[in-house]
Amino acid sequence: MKRRKLLGYTALGAASSSVLAACGNTATNTSSVATNSAALPTVRWKMATSWPTSLDTLYGSAETLAKRVSEMSGGRFTIDLFAAGDIVPGLQVMDAVQGGTVECGHTASYYYIGKNPALAFGTCVPFGLNAQQQNAWLYEGGGMEATNKIYSDFNIIAFPAGNTGAQMGGWFKEEVNGVEDLRGLKMRIPGLGGKVMARLGVNVQVLPGGEIFLALERGAIDAAEWVGPYDDERLGLQDAAPYYYYPGWWEPGASFDLQINRNAWDKLPTEYQEIVKTAAYETNLLCLSRYDVRNPKALQRLVEGGTQLRQYSDEILSAAQKEAFELYEENASQDASFREMYEGWKQFREQIYRWHATNEFGFSSFAFSQ
């Protein structure tokens, strides 16, 4: 078993090195780093996260990253983790990283669109890219370079370090059959998805994960989205609202970032920088794999426990898509950095949609129907 696990890590590390090299980075062989670790300094970082410890997929992804950094450095480079609220609130991780309160953070870039709306693309945007497409854009389509150009204004460098896959569409106390049913609802939903919902008449709230249940259960909000069946069940959202909607059109493939203070990054030996890149890449892959294994089982438990599944109507989906792309065009006309990001992303989206409409959808539309 240990031999198989070691071989698995070796193969994964090799794959990550190839991808990083394709992104313009020269990856270091991790076994060489471990062998020569005695010549490297002892480094200890702090990582703030946006997640409560109860979420063993999200907080667990940060744990995985820290564990791999320690393993690949022979224990000479360690990262201490802090849950949301331990050092800073969950929605202020980027501020802590930018200011140097912590060396790094695990969070979602779209929490910080108030700093620059283009940061939304680093996580995902409504009617955008699924997980496979998002990774392709980030690693090979110029996405990582584009997002780090934005992050550089905040003294941060970032690497993808997790993905949820397509998310669910949220929990509602009452059914929503059309756009009119959305008007006036108080809903927890961040990012550009929240902006789109606001344009549809929703009173948008942005809350960290640990505060959602009480707000929904006590009626401070009427609806809330988080991630998907596994994480939502962990938060107990099924006990606060009966109706569970899909699809999460605002998050078809949400990425999470390892944000690193640029000054701290520049002080690292090259070997440690390459270890961090590889650990982030492994975490990105493992996080998505965990969700794809855990979500189906969790959804079955929820339905058997009385959760009422509902699909968003075509009316709502069409209205939301229209508002989303009108929002993008408006932002692009008003903000040069958003326009630069959006134009490259939009071209990539058009190309990969055409390709996946041929091969991926051609297969899944038949296979899933069986």
C-alpha positions as CSV (number, residue, x, y, z in Angstrom):
1,M,0.0,0.0,0.0
2,K,2.8,2.4,0.9
3,R,4.6,1.7,-2.3
4,R,1.4,2.3,-4.4
5,K,0.8,5.6,-2.5
6,L,4.4,6.7,-3.1
7,L,4.1,5.9,-6.8
8,G,0.9,7.9,-6.9
9,Y,2.5,10.9,-5.4
10,T,5.5,10.6,-7.7
11,A,3.3,10.5,-10.8
12,L,1.1,13.4,-9.6
13,G,4.2,15.5,-8.9
14,A,5.6,14.7,-12.3
15,A,2.3,15.7,-13.9
16,S,2.2,19.0,-12.0
17,S,5.7,19.8,-13.0
18,S,4.8,19.4,-16.6
19,V,1.8,21.7,-16.3
20,L,3.8,24.3,-14.4
21,A,6.5,24.2,-17.0
22,A,3.9,24.8,-19.7
23,C,2.8,27.9,-17.8
24,G,6.3,29.4,-18.1
25,N,7.6,27.9,-14.8
26,T,10.5,25.5,-14.5
27,A,9.4,22.9,-11.9
28,T,12.0,21.3,-9.7
29,N,12.0,17.5,-9.2
30,T,10.4,17.1,-5.7
31,S,12.6,14.1,-4.8
32,S,15.7,16.2,-5.4
33,V,14.3,18.9,-3.2
34,A,13.7,16.4,-0.4
35,T,17.2,14.9,-0.8
36,N,18.9,18.3,-0.6
37,S,16.6,19.8,2.0
38,A,19.3,19.7,4.7
39,A,21.0,22.6,2.8
40,L,17.8,24.7,2.8
41,P,16.6,27.0,5.6
42,T,13.8,26.3,8.0
43,V,10.7,28.4,7.1
44,R,7.4,28.6,9.0
45,W,4.4,30.4,7.5
46,K,0.9,31.2,8.7
47,M,-2.1,30.5,6.4
48,A,-5.4,32.2,7.0
49,T,-8.4,30.5,5.4
50,S,-12.0,31.4,4.6
51,W,-13.3,28.1,5.9
52,P,-14.5,26.7,9.2
53,T,-12.7,23.5,10.2
54,S,-16.0,21.6,9.9
55,L,-15.7,21.7,6.1
56,D,-13.2,18.9,5.5
57,T,-13.2,19.5,1.8
58,L,-12.3,23.2,1.8
59,Y,-10.4,23.5,5.0
60,G,-9.2,20.0,4.2
61,S,-7.7,21.3,1.0
62,A,-5.7,23.8,2.9
63,E,-4.5,21.0,5.2
64,T,-3.5,18.9,2.2
65,L,-1.5,21.8,0.7
66,A,0.3,22.4,4.0
67,K,1.0,18.7,4.5
68,R,2.5,18.3,1.0
69,V,4.7,21.3,1.4
70,S,6.1,19.9,4.6
71,E,6.6,16.4,3.1
72,M,8.3,17.6,0.0
73,S,10.6,19.9,2.0
74,G,11.6,17.2,4.5
75,G,9.8,19.1,7.2
76,R,11.9,22.2,6.8
77,F,9.1,24.3,5.3
78,T,5.9,24.2,7.4
79,I,2.6,26.2,7.2
80,D,0.4,26.7,10.2
81,L,-3.3,26.8,9.3
82,F,-6.0,29.1,10.8
83,A,-9.7,28.7,10.3
84,A,-12.0,31.6,9.4
85,G,-12.1,34.0,12.3
86,D,-9.0,32.7,14.1
87,I,-6.8,35.6,12.7
88,V,-9.2,37.4,10.5
89,P,-12.8,36.9,9.4
90,G,-13.3,34.6,6.4
91,L,-13.9,37.4,3.9
92,Q,-10.8,39.3,4.9
93,V,-8.1,36.7,4.1
94,M,-6.9,38.7,1.1
95,D,-6.4,41.8,3.3
96,A,-4.4,39.7,5.7
97,V,-2.2,38.4,2.9
98,Q,-1.8,41.8,1.3
99,G,-0.8,43.5,4.5
100,G,1.6,40.7,5.6
101,T,-0.4,39.7,8.7
102,V,0.0,36.2,7.3
103,E,2.3,34.9,4.5
104,C,-0.5,33.1,2.6
105,G,-4.2,32.4,2.5
106,H,-6.6,29.9,1.1
107,T,-9.7,31.6,-0.2
108,A,-11.9,32.5,-3.3
109,S,-10.9,35.5,-5.3
110,Y,-14.5,36.5,-6.1
111,Y,-15.0,37.5,-2.4
112,Y,-12.9,40.5,-3.2
113,I,-14.5,42.0,-6.3
114,G,-14.9,45.2,-4.3
115,K,-11.1,45.6,-4.8
116,N,-11.2,44.8,-8.5
117,P,-14.3,43.2,-10.3
118,A,-11.9,41.3,-12.6
119,L,-10.9,39.1,-9.6
120,A,-14.2,37.3,-10.1
121,F,-12.7,35.4,-13.0
122,G,-10.1,33.7,-10.8
123,T,-12.9,31.8,-9.1
124,C,-15.7,31.7,-11.7
125,V,-18.4,33.8,-13.2
126,P,-22.0,33.1,-14.1
127,F,-22.5,31.0,-17.2
128,G,-18.7,30.7,-17.5
129,L,-16.4,27.7,-17.4
130,N,-16.9,24.3,-15.8
131,A,-14.1,22.8,-13.7
132,Q,-12.3,21.2,-16.7
133,Q,-12.5,24.3,-18.7
134,Q,-11.5,26.6,-15.8
135,N,-8.4,24.6,-15.3
136,A,-7.6,24.7,-19.0
137,W,-8.0,28.4,-19.0
138,L,-5.9,28.9,-15.9
139,Y,-3.0,26.6,-16.7
140,E,-2.8,26.8,-20.5
141,G,-5.1,29.6,-21.7
142,G,-3.4,32.5,-20.0
143,G,-5.8,32.7,-17.0
144,M,-3.2,32.4,-14.3
145,E,-1.1,35.1,-15.8
146,A,-4.1,37.3,-16.2
147,T,-5.3,36.9,-12.6
148,N,-1.8,37.4,-11.2
149,K,-1.5,40.6,-13.2
150,I,-4.5,41.8,-11.1
151,Y,-3.1,40.4,-7.9
152,S,0.2,42.2,-8.4
153,D,-1.6,45.5,-7.6
154,F,-2.2,44.0,-4.1
155,N,1.4,42.6,-3.6
156,I,0.1,39.1,-4.0
157,I,0.9,36.1,-6.2
158,A,-1.6,33.3,-6.4
159,F,-2.0,29.7,-7.6
160,P,-5.1,27.6,-8.1
161,A,-5.6,25.3,-5.1
162,G,-9.0,23.6,-5.3
163,N,-12.2,23.4,-7.4
164,T,-15.7,22.4,-6.4
165,G,-17.0,21.4,-9.8
166,A,-20.4,22.6,-10.8
167,Q,-22.2,23.8,-7.7
168,M,-25.9,23.7,-6.7
169,G,-28.3,26.6,-6.9
170,G,-29.0,27.2,-3.3
171,W,-31.5,26.6,-0.5
172,F,-34.9,28.5,-0.5
173,K,-37.6,28.7,2.1
174,E,-40.2,29.0,-0.6
175,E,-40.3,27.8,-4.2
176,V,-39.2,30.2,-6.9
177,N,-40.8,29.4,-10.3
178,G,-40.1,32.6,-12.2
179,V,-38.2,35.8,-12.0
180,E,-41.1,37.5,-10.2
181,D,-40.6,35.1,-7.3
182,L,-37.0,36.3,-6.8
183,R,-37.9,39.9,-6.4
184,G,-37.4,41.1,-2.8
185,L,-35.8,37.9,-1.5
186,K,-32.9,38.2,0.8
187,M,-30.3,35.8,-0.4
188,R,-26.7,35.0,0.5
189,I,-24.7,34.9,-2.7
190,P,-21.3,36.5,-3.4
191,G,-19.3,37.4,-6.5
192,L,-20.8,38.4,-9.9
193,G,-23.5,35.9,-9.3
194,G,-24.7,38.1,-6.5
195,K,-24.5,41.1,-8.9
196,V,-26.7,39.3,-11.4
197,M,-29.2,38.3,-8.7
198,A,-29.4,41.9,-7.6
199,R,-30.3,42.9,-11.2
200,L,-33.1,40.4,-11.0
201,G,-34.5,42.0,-7.9
202,V,-32.8,40.0,-5.1
203,N,-31.6,41.7,-1.9
204,V,-28.1,40.2,-1.9
205,Q,-26.2,39.4,1.3
206,V,-22.5,38.2,1.5
207,L,-21.8,36.0,4.5
208,P,-19.0,33.6,5.4
209,G,-19.8,30.0,5.5
210,G,-19.9,29.7,9.2
211,E,-22.7,32.3,9.5
212,I,-25.1,31.0,6.8
213,F,-27.1,28.4,8.8
214,L,-28.1,30.8,11.6
215,A,-29.0,33.6,9.2
216,L,-31.2,31.2,7.1
217,E,-32.7,29.3,10.1
218,R,-33.6,32.5,11.9
219,G,-35.1,34.2,8.9
220,A,-32.5,36.9,8.5
221,I,-32.2,35.7,4.9
222,D,-34.7,33.8,2.7
223,A,-32.3,31.8,0.6
224,A,-28.6,30.9,0.5
225,E,-26.1,29.2,-1.7
226,W,-22.9,27.6,-0.5
227,V,-21.3,24.9,-2.5
228,G,-23.0,21.6,-3.0
229,P,-24.6,18.6,-1.3
230,Y,-21.6,17.5,0.8
231,D,-20.6,20.9,2.2
232,D,-24.2,22.1,2.5
233,E,-25.1,19.0,4.5
234,R,-22.1,19.7,6.8
235,L,-23.4,23.2,7.5
236,G,-26.9,21.8,8.2
237,L,-28.6,23.9,5.6
238,Q,-31.1,21.2,4.9
239,D,-32.5,21.9,8.4
240,A,-33.0,25.6,7.6
241,A,-34.8,25.5,4.2
242,P,-36.6,22.7,2.4
243,Y,-36.1,23.6,-1.3
244,Y,-32.8,22.8,-3.0
245,Y,-32.3,24.3,-6.4
246,Y,-30.0,23.4,-9.3
247,P,-27.9,24.2,-11.3
248,G,-25.6,26.7,-9.7
249,W,-25.4,28.7,-12.9
250,W,-23.2,31.3,-11.2
251,E,-20.6,28.8,-10.3
252,P,-20.2,26.1,-12.9
253,G,-16.6,25.3,-11.8
254,A,-15.4,27.4,-8.9
255,S,-11.7,27.6,-8.2
256,F,-10.0,28.5,-4.9
257,D,-6.7,30.3,-4.7
258,L,-3.6,30.0,-2.6
259,Q,-2.8,33.7,-2.2
260,I,0.8,34.5,-1.2
261,N,2.3,37.8,0.0
262,R,4.7,38.8,-2.7
263,N,7.5,39.8,-0.3
264,A,7.2,36.5,1.5
265,W,7.3,34.7,-1.8
266,D,10.4,36.5,-3.1
267,K,12.2,35.5,0.1
268,L,11.7,31.8,-0.5
269,P,14.5,29.7,-2.1
270,T,13.6,28.6,-5.6
271,E,13.3,25.0,-4.4
272,Y,10.6,26.0,-1.9
273,Q,8.7,28.0,-4.6
274,E,8.6,25.0,-6.8
275,I,7.3,22.9,-3.9
276,V,4.5,25.3,-3.3
277,K,3.5,25.3,-7.0
278,T,3.4,21.5,-7.0
279,A,1.5,21.3,-3.8
280,A,-1.1,23.7,-5.0
281,Y,-1.4,21.8,-8.2
282,E,-2.0,18.5,-6.4
283,T,-4.5,20.2,-4.1
284,N,-6.4,21.5,-7.0
285,L,-6.8,18.0,-8.5
286,L,-7.5,16.3,-5.2
287,C,-10.2,18.8,-4.1
288,L,-12.2,18.3,-7.3
289,S,-11.9,14.5,-7.0
290,R,-13.1,14.6,-3.4
291,Y,-16.2,16.6,-4.3
292,D,-17.1,14.3,-7.2
293,V,-16.9,11.3,-4.9
294,R,-18.7,12.8,-1.9
295,N,-21.4,14.9,-3.5
296,P,-23.5,12.1,-5.1
297,K,-23.7,10.2,-1.7
298,A,-24.6,13.4,0.1
299,L,-27.3,14.4,-2.3
300,Q,-28.9,10.9,-1.9
301,R,-28.9,11.4,1.9
302,L,-30.5,14.8,1.6
303,V,-33.3,13.6,-0.7
304,E,-34.0,10.6,1.5
305,G,-34.1,13.0,4.4
306,G,-36.9,15.1,2.9
307,T,-35.0,17.8,0.8
308,Q,-37.1,18.9,-2.1
309,L,-35.0,19.1,-5.3
310,R,-36.1,21.8,-7.8
311,Q,-34.6,22.8,-11.1
312,Y,-34.4,26.5,-12.0
313,S,-36.9,27.3,-14.7
314,D,-35.8,28.3,-18.2
315,E,-37.3,31.7,-17.5
316,I,-34.9,32.3,-14.6
317,L,-31.9,30.8,-16.4
318,S,-32.5,32.9,-19.6
319,A,-33.0,36.1,-17.6
320,A,-29.9,35.5,-15.5
321,Q,-27.8,34.7,-18.6
322,K,-28.9,37.9,-20.3
323,E,-28.2,40.0,-17.2
324,A,-24.8,38.3,-16.7
325,F,-23.4,39.2,-20.1
326,E,-24.9,42.7,-20.0
327,L,-23.1,43.2,-16.7
328,Y,-19.8,42.0,-18.2
329,E,-20.1,44.4,-21.1
330,E,-20.9,47.3,-18.8
331,N,-17.9,46.5,-16.6
332,A,-15.7,46.1,-19.6
333,S,-16.7,49.6,-20.8
334,Q,-16.0,51.2,-17.5
335,D,-12.8,49.4,-16.3
336,A,-9.7,48.7,-18.4
337,S,-8.5,45.8,-16.3
338,F,-11.8,44.1,-16.4
339,R,-12.0,44.6,-20.2
340,E,-8.6,43.1,-20.7
341,M,-9.5,40.1,-18.6
342,Y,-12.9,39.7,-20.1
343,E,-11.9,39.9,-23.7
344,G,-9.3,37.1,-23.3
345,W,-11.6,35.0,-21.2
346,K,-14.5,35.4,-23.6
347,Q,-12.5,34.3,-26.6
348,F,-11.3,31.2,-24.7
349,R,-14.9,30.5,-23.6
350,E,-16.2,30.6,-27.2
351,Q,-13.5,28.3,-28.4
352,I,-13.8,25.7,-25.7
353,Y,-17.6,25.8,-25.8
354,R,-17.5,24.9,-29.5
355,W,-15.1,22.1,-28.9
356,H,-16.9,20.6,-25.9
357,A,-20.2,21.0,-27.6
358,T,-18.8,18.5,-30.1
359,N,-17.0,16.0,-28.0
360,E,-18.0,16.3,-24.4
361,F,-21.7,17.1,-24.9
362,G,-22.0,14.7,-27.7
363,F,-21.0,11.9,-25.4
364,S,-22.7,13.0,-22.2
365,S,-26.1,13.9,-23.8
366,F,-26.3,10.2,-24.8
367,A,-24.6,8.5,-21.9
368,F,-26.4,10.5,-19.2
369,S,-29.8,9.9,-20.7
370,Q,-29.3,6.1,-20.4
